[in-house]
Protein backbone atom coordinates (compact mmCIF):
# COMPACT_ATOMS: atom_id res chain seq x y z
CA UNK A 1 0.00 0.00 0.00
CA UNK A 2 1.57 3.32 -1.04
CA UNK A 3 2.35 5.72 1.77
CA UNK A 4 1.07 9.23 1.06
CA UNK A 5 2.51 10.95 4.11
CA UNK A 6 4.30 10.27 7.37
CA UNK A 7 4.24 12.69 10.30
CA UNK A 8 4.55 12.32 14.09
CA UNK A 9 4.71 8.54 13.68
CA UNK A 10 1.42 8.49 11.74
CA UNK A 11 1.34 6.88 8.29
CA UNK A 12 -1.35 7.80 5.79
CA UNK A 13 -1.81 5.31 3.00
CA UNK A 14 -4.20 4.63 0.14
CA UNK A 15 -4.84 1.43 -1.80
CA UNK A 16 -5.07 1.64 -5.56
CA UNK A 17 -8.58 0.73 -6.80
CA UNK A 18 -9.97 0.39 -3.24
CA UNK A 19 -13.68 0.19 -2.35
CA UNK A 20 -15.96 3.24 -2.03
CA UNK A 21 -16.38 5.69 -0.37
CA UNK A 22 -13.18 7.62 -1.09
CA UNK A 23 -10.97 7.11 1.96
CA UNK A 24 -7.44 6.72 3.24
CA UNK A 25 -5.90 4.53 5.91
CA UNK A 26 -4.25 6.16 8.92
CA UNK A 27 -1.88 4.00 10.95
CA UNK A 28 -0.45 4.93 14.33
CA UNK A 29 1.52 2.26 16.24
CA UNK A 30 -0.80 -0.78 16.39
CA UNK A 31 -3.93 1.31 15.59
CA UNK A 32 -5.57 1.83 12.22
CA UNK A 33 -8.53 3.88 11.04
CA UNK A 34 -10.16 4.40 7.65
CA UNK A 35 -11.05 8.06 7.12
CA UNK A 36 -13.66 9.27 4.61
CA UNK A 37 -12.01 11.98 2.51
CA UNK A 38 -15.23 13.91 1.85
CA UNK A 39 -16.56 14.04 5.43
CA UNK A 40 -13.38 13.36 7.42
CA UNK A 41 -15.30 10.84 9.52
CA UNK A 42 -13.85 7.56 10.74
CA UNK A 43 -15.41 4.80 8.64
CA UNK A 44 -13.77 1.91 10.44
CA UNK A 45 -11.22 1.31 13.19
CA UNK A 46 -9.81 3.75 15.72
CA UNK A 47 -6.67 5.62 16.68
CA UNK A 48 -5.93 7.51 19.91
CA UNK A 49 -7.72 10.85 20.19
CA UNK A 50 -4.58 13.02 19.88
CA UNK A 51 -3.43 11.13 16.78
CA UNK A 52 -6.92 11.42 15.26
CA UNK A 53 -6.86 15.17 15.83
CA UNK A 54 -3.54 15.44 13.95
CA UNK A 55 -4.80 13.18 11.15
CA UNK A 56 -7.97 15.20 10.64
CA UNK A 57 -6.08 18.49 10.66
CA UNK A 58 -3.66 17.14 8.06
CA UNK A 59 -6.50 15.69 5.94
CA UNK A 60 -8.42 18.96 5.94
CA UNK A 61 -5.35 20.78 4.62
CA UNK A 62 -4.76 18.13 1.92
CA UNK A 63 -8.32 17.14 1.00
CA UNK A 64 -8.03 18.17 -2.66
CA UNK A 65 -4.80 16.21 -3.12
CA UNK A 66 -6.36 13.19 -1.42
CA UNK A 67 -9.31 13.28 -3.84
CA UNK A 68 -6.90 13.56 -6.76
CA UNK A 69 -4.98 10.55 -5.43
CA UNK A 70 -8.27 8.65 -5.07
CA UNK A 71 -9.28 9.27 -8.70
Residue pairs with C-beta under 8 A, 6 or more apart in sequence:
1 13
1 14
1 15
1 25
2 13
2 14
2 16
3 11
3 12
3 13
4 12
4 13
4 14
4 24
4 66
4 69
5 11
5 12
5 58
5 62
6 12
7 54
7 58
8 51
8 54
9 28
9 29
10 26
10 27
10 28
10 47
10 51
10 54
10 55
10 58
11 25
11 26
11 27
11 28
12 24
12 25
12 26
12 27
12 55
12 58
12 59
13 24
13 25
13 27
14 23
14 24
14 25
14 66
14 69
14 70
15 25
21 36
21 37
21 38
21 43
22 36
22 37
22 38
22 66
22 67
22 70
23 34
23 35
23 36
23 37
23 43
24 34
24 35
24 37
24 59
24 66
24 69
25 32
25 33
25 34
25 35
26 32
26 33
26 34
26 35
26 47
26 51
26 52
26 55
27 47
28 47
28 48
28 51
28 55
31 45
31 46
31 47
31 48
31 51
32 45
32 47
33 42
33 43
33 44
33 45
33 46
33 47
33 52
33 55
34 42
34 43
34 44
34 45
35 41
35 42
35 43
35 55
35 56
35 59
36 42
36 43
37 59
37 63
37 66
37 67
37 70
38 67
40 56
40 59
40 60
40 63
42 52
46 52
47 55
59 66
